[in-house]
Amino acid sequence: MGYTKVWIHLVWATKKREAVLNKELRVQLFAHIRENAKNKSIHLDFVNGYTNHIHCLISLDADQTIAKIVQLIKGESSYWINQQKLLKQKFEWQAEYFAVSVSESNIDKVREYIKNQEQHHQKKTFEQEYQEFIEKYGFVLSEG
């Protein structure tokens, strides 16, 4: 048996980046995501976000893929929000997401970054953060 530890920082936004995740909803949502991840054997190290997006720090097992983990977390959490009727309107996540690897030496730095989302977004919008991710990690966005 091999031993695997691959750290991934995931980020995704609400549909149209609408600011629908108020503080109370975020507390419930993050608790639910933690429980759901545990039940599905997803190693979720940290989760937090702000009014229109979410950050997760996960560690992949050898048989897990980023796409499958994102599907399990995003799909189930939007379904749960709608089933619980936590918003007046139908809730959806945006289809796209960011996923970047994190070296073991930077785990604490990424945890702090995720932990301090509220303070971080007092100075910088998600749109600015989004643009920084694109530039920092060299993402090429598809047209259309």
C-alpha positions as CSV (number, residue, x, y, z in Angstrom):
1,M,0.0,0.0,0.0
2,G,1.3,3.5,-0.9
3,Y,1.0,6.5,1.3
4,T,-0.5,9.7,-0.3
5,K,-1.0,13.2,0.9
6,V,-1.9,15.7,-1.7
7,W,-3.1,19.1,-0.4
8,I,-5.5,21.1,-2.5
9,H,-6.9,24.6,-2.0
10,L,-10.4,24.8,-3.6
11,V,-12.3,28.0,-4.2
12,W,-15.7,28.4,-5.8
13,A,-18.5,31.1,-5.9
14,T,-22.2,31.3,-5.7
15,K,-24.1,31.6,-9.0
16,K,-23.5,35.0,-10.5
17,R,-21.3,35.7,-7.5
18,E,-24.4,36.8,-5.6
19,A,-23.8,37.7,-2.0
20,V,-26.4,35.3,-0.5
21,L,-24.2,33.6,2.2
22,N,-24.9,35.7,5.3
23,K,-23.0,35.0,8.5
24,E,-25.7,32.7,10.0
25,L,-26.0,30.7,6.8
26,R,-22.3,30.3,6.4
27,V,-22.0,28.9,10.0
28,Q,-24.7,26.3,9.2
29,L,-23.3,25.6,5.7
30,F,-19.7,25.1,6.9
31,A,-20.8,22.8,9.7
32,H,-22.9,20.8,7.2
33,I,-20.0,20.6,4.7
34,R,-17.6,19.3,7.5
35,E,-20.1,16.6,8.5
36,N,-20.9,15.6,4.9
37,A,-17.1,15.5,4.1
38,K,-16.5,13.3,7.1
39,N,-19.4,10.9,6.1
40,K,-17.9,10.6,2.6
41,S,-14.3,10.1,3.7
42,I,-13.2,13.5,2.4
43,H,-10.3,14.8,4.4
44,L,-11.5,18.4,4.8
45,D,-8.9,20.3,6.8
46,F,-10.4,23.7,6.7
47,V,-13.5,25.5,5.3
48,N,-14.5,29.1,5.3
49,G,-15.6,31.8,3.0
50,Y,-17.5,35.0,2.6
51,T,-20.8,36.2,1.2
52,N,-20.4,34.9,-2.3
53,H,-17.7,32.2,-2.2
54,I,-16.1,29.4,-0.3
55,H,-12.6,28.1,0.3
56,C,-11.7,24.5,1.3
57,L,-8.4,22.9,2.1
58,I,-8.5,19.2,1.5
59,S,-6.1,16.3,1.4
60,L,-6.8,13.8,-1.3
61,D,-6.5,10.0,-0.8
62,A,-4.9,8.0,-3.6
63,D,-8.3,7.0,-5.1
64,Q,-9.9,10.5,-5.0
65,T,-10.0,13.0,-7.7
66,I,-10.4,16.8,-7.4
67,A,-13.4,16.8,-9.7
68,K,-15.2,14.1,-7.7
69,I,-14.5,15.8,-4.4
70,V,-15.7,19.1,-5.7
71,Q,-18.8,17.5,-7.1
72,L,-19.5,15.8,-3.7
73,I,-19.1,19.0,-1.7
74,K,-20.7,21.5,-4.1
75,G,-23.5,19.4,-5.3
76,E,-24.5,18.1,-2.0
77,S,-24.3,21.4,-0.2
78,S,-26.5,23.2,-2.8
79,Y,-29.0,20.4,-2.6
80,W,-28.9,20.7,1.3
81,I,-29.4,24.5,1.2
82,N,-32.4,24.1,-1.0
83,Q,-33.9,21.2,0.9
84,Q,-33.6,23.1,4.2
85,K,-35.1,26.2,2.5
86,L,-32.4,28.4,3.9
87,L,-32.9,31.0,1.2
88,K,-36.0,32.3,-0.4
89,Q,-34.7,31.8,-3.9
90,K,-33.2,28.6,-5.4
91,F,-29.5,28.3,-4.4
92,E,-26.8,27.4,-6.9
93,W,-23.0,27.4,-7.0
94,Q,-21.2,28.7,-10.1
95,A,-20.0,25.8,-12.3
96,E,-16.4,26.8,-12.3
97,Y,-13.9,26.4,-9.5
98,F,-10.2,26.9,-8.7
99,A,-8.1,24.0,-7.4
100,V,-4.4,24.5,-6.7
101,S,-1.9,22.2,-4.9
102,V,-0.4,23.3,-1.7
103,S,3.0,22.3,-0.4
104,E,3.3,20.8,3.1
105,S,5.4,23.8,4.1
106,N,2.6,26.3,3.2
107,I,-0.3,24.5,4.9
108,D,-0.4,26.8,7.9
109,K,-0.3,29.9,5.7
110,V,-3.2,28.6,3.6
111,R,-5.2,27.8,6.7
112,E,-4.7,31.3,8.0
113,Y,-5.7,32.8,4.7
114,I,-8.9,30.7,4.7
115,K,-9.6,31.4,8.3
116,N,-9.4,35.2,7.8
117,Q,-11.8,35.5,4.9
118,E,-14.0,38.1,6.6
119,Q,-11.1,40.4,7.4
120,H,-9.5,39.8,4.0
121,H,-12.6,40.9,2.2
122,Q,-12.9,44.1,4.1
123,K,-9.9,45.2,2.0
124,K,-10.4,43.2,-1.2
125,T,-13.4,42.1,-3.2
126,F,-13.8,38.5,-4.4
127,E,-13.4,39.8,-8.0
128,Q,-10.0,41.1,-7.0
129,E,-9.1,37.9,-5.3
130,Y,-10.4,35.9,-8.4
131,Q,-8.2,38.0,-10.7
132,E,-5.2,37.4,-8.4
133,F,-5.7,33.6,-8.5
134,I,-5.8,33.7,-12.3
135,E,-2.6,35.7,-12.5
136,K,-0.7,34.0,-9.6
137,Y,-1.4,30.5,-10.9
138,G,-1.3,31.2,-14.6
139,F,-4.9,30.0,-15.3
140,V,-6.1,30.4,-18.9
141,L,-9.8,31.1,-19.0
142,S,-11.8,29.6,-21.8
143,E,-13.9,31.9,-24.0
144,G,-17.6,31.6,-23.6
